[in-house]
Amino acid sequence: MRRVAIALVHYPVLDGQGAVVTTAVTNLDVHDLSRSARTFGCTDYFVTHPIAAQRELCERILAHWTDGSSGRRIPDRREALTVLRVVESLDAAIDALGGRAVVEVWLTAARALGNTLTFAEARSRVEGEGSTILVVFGTGWGLASSVLAGGDALLEPIVAARGDYNHLSVRSACAIVLDRLLGAR
Amino acid sequence: MRRVAIALVHYPVLDGQGAVVTTAVTNLDVHDLSRSARTFGCTDYFVTHPIAAQRELCERILAHWTDGSSGRRIPDRREALTVLRVVESLDAAIDALGGRAVVEVWLTAARALGNTLTFAEARSRVEGEGSTILVVFGTGWGLASSVLAGGDALLEPIVAARGDYNHLSVRSACAIVLDRLLGAR
């Protein structure tokens, strides 16, 4: 089985009008994606943010739940947050995993944007042997095209059996993706 | 295919020490579970809370996103929140669906607590014909035993292919359960 890590990108992502923006850190994104990553056996959860004050906020949340009072109150949460890494950019996350040559970058989007990797195929790749896989999620209205152009694969969108509405939170989408790739079957 | 609804219970649930408590409403639970419910074709998402002021808070969030400025800013979110119903108790949710005789109540827990319904079997039941299914999630450390005793089935816990740590948020757990029951395969 291959090593899997995840990254949450706050820049460059799209806003509701399709403009490239930087989003603010959402506290529960820090928690929920850590908990999902740790539960499904991911080794790292990279929160990527270009603004130092936002990275410091993440580090303070992390410290509060590892060394602080909340970590003592909820040890399971402290354990979840051990996978959290706060970095400046997606490139920095890739570097932390050993560099672009040894990391397979899988991107996610809520809509089908060209050729996509099916979850069945993705799961069989995860279960095989090979280099580290980094699954990348966007905040806001999703990853900007400059990020989408730089990956090794684009995962198929999450689709429901009935209906064509899709407006999942990134917390929900990440949980579903990790379950489809790494959940017991 | 059967009608599926979900409920989020704030009382009676457990705290970290196993005591029965009432939890406070979390804003993102209102949003994320609405978005997951609407995406996967659930007809209703019942937020159940025994305290009137907490129910009013939910109604204010709902109004802000349906009639208020945020509803105009993000029409997809307004659409998600159309499934939200704020009620006093799980019984009130069941009554709103037609009463206990015509609702199948499926409970969820993070640990295996006796006989459980597998997701494979649950999915095939959803795809068949029959009465409305209400899938029930607990906040805090999960549903109290008095709730667990009153259901028709207990869904198997979400388990990862590797590792035995499980500390998902209710937002993540609900998303995964709905995907396993109602996601396209």
Chai-1 contact restraints between the chains, C-beta under 6 A:
chainA,res_idxA,chainB,res_idxB,connection_type,confidence,min_distance_angstrom,max_distance_angstrom,comment,restraint_id
A,L28,B,L28,contact,1.0,0.0,6.0,A-B,restraint_1
A,D32,B,S169,contact,1.0,0.0,6.0,A-B,restraint_2
A,D32,B,R171,contact,1.0,0.0,6.0,A-B,restraint_3
A,D32,B,S172,contact,1.0,0.0,6.0,A-B,restraint_4
A,R35,B,H167,contact,1.0,0.0,6.0,A-B,restraint_5
A,R35,B,L168,contact,1.0,0.0,6.0,A-B,restraint_6
A,R35,B,S169,contact,1.0,0.0,6.0,A-B,restraint_7
A,S36,B,S172,contact,1.0,0.0,6.0,A-B,restraint_8
A,R38,B,Y165,contact,1.0,0.0,6.0,A-B,restraint_9
A,T39,B,A160,contact,1.0,0.0,6.0,A-B,restraint_10
A,T39,B,Y165,contact,1.0,0.0,6.0,A-B,restraint_11
A,T39,B,N166,contact,1.0,0.0,6.0,A-B,restraint_12
A,T39,B,L168,contact,1.0,0.0,6.0,A-B,restraint_13
A,F40,B,A160,contact,1.0,0.0,6.0,A-B,restraint_14
A,G41,B,A160,contact,1.0,0.0,6.0,A-B,restraint_15
A,G41,B,R162,contact,1.0,0.0,6.0,A-B,restraint_16
A,G41,B,G163,contact,1.0,0.0,6.0,A-B,restraint_17
A,D76,B,H167,contact,1.0,0.0,6.0,A-B,restraint_18
A,A80,B,H167,contact,1.0,0.0,6.0,A-B,restraint_19
A,V159,B,A184,contact,1.0,0.0,6.0,A-B,restraint_20
A,A160,B,T39,contact,1.0,0.0,6.0,A-B,restraint_21
A,A160,B,F40,contact,1.0,0.0,6.0,A-B,restraint_22
A,A160,B,G41,contact,1.0,0.0,6.0,A-B,restraint_23
A,A160,B,L182,contact,1.0,0.0,6.0,A-B,restraint_24
A,A161,B,L182,contact,1.0,0.0,6.0,A-B,restraint_25
A,A161,B,A184,contact,1.0,0.0,6.0,A-B,restraint_26
A,R162,B,G41,contact,1.0,0.0,6.0,A-B,restraint_27
A,G163,B,G41,contact,1.0,0.0,6.0,A-B,restraint_28
A,Y165,B,R38,contact,1.0,0.0,6.0,A-B,restraint_29
A,Y165,B,T39,contact,1.0,0.0,6.0,A-B,restraint_30
A,N166,B,T39,contact,1.0,0.0,6.0,A-B,restraint_31
A,H167,B,R35,contact,1.0,0.0,6.0,A-B,restraint_32
A,H167,B,D76,contact,1.0,0.0,6.0,A-B,restraint_33
A,H167,B,A80,contact,1.0,0.0,6.0,A-B,restraint_34
A,L168,B,R35,contact,1.0,0.0,6.0,A-B,restraint_35
A,L168,B,T39,contact,1.0,0.0,6.0,A-B,restraint_36
A,S169,B,D32,contact,1.0,0.0,6.0,A-B,restraint_37
A,S169,B,R35,contact,1.0,0.0,6.0,A-B,restraint_38
A,R171,B,D32,contact,1.0,0.0,6.0,A-B,restraint_39
A,R171,B,R171,contact,1.0,0.0,6.0,A-B,restraint_40
A,S172,B,D32,contact,1.0,0.0,6.0,A-B,restraint_41
A,S172,B,S36,contact,1.0,0.0,6.0,A-B,restraint_42
A,S172,B,A175,contact,1.0,0.0,6.0,A-B,restraint_43
A,A175,B,S172,contact,1.0,0.0,6.0,A-B,restraint_44
A,A175,B,A175,contact,1.0,0.0,6.0,A-B,restraint_45
A,A175,B,I176,contact,1.0,0.0,6.0,A-B,restraint_46
A,I176,B,A175,contact,1.0,0.0,6.0,A-B,restraint_47
A,I176,B,I176,contact,1.0,0.0,6.0,A-B,restraint_48
A,I176,B,D179,contact,1.0,0.0,6.0,A-B,restraint_49
A,D179,B,I176,contact,1.0,0.0,6.0,A-B,restraint_50
A,L182,B,A160,contact,1.0,0.0,6.0,A-B,restraint_51
A,L182,B,A161,contact,1.0,0.0,6.0,A-B,restraint_52
A,A184,B,V159,contact,1.0,0.0,6.0,A-B,restraint_53
A,A184,B,A161,contact,1.0,0.0,6.0,A-B,restraint_54
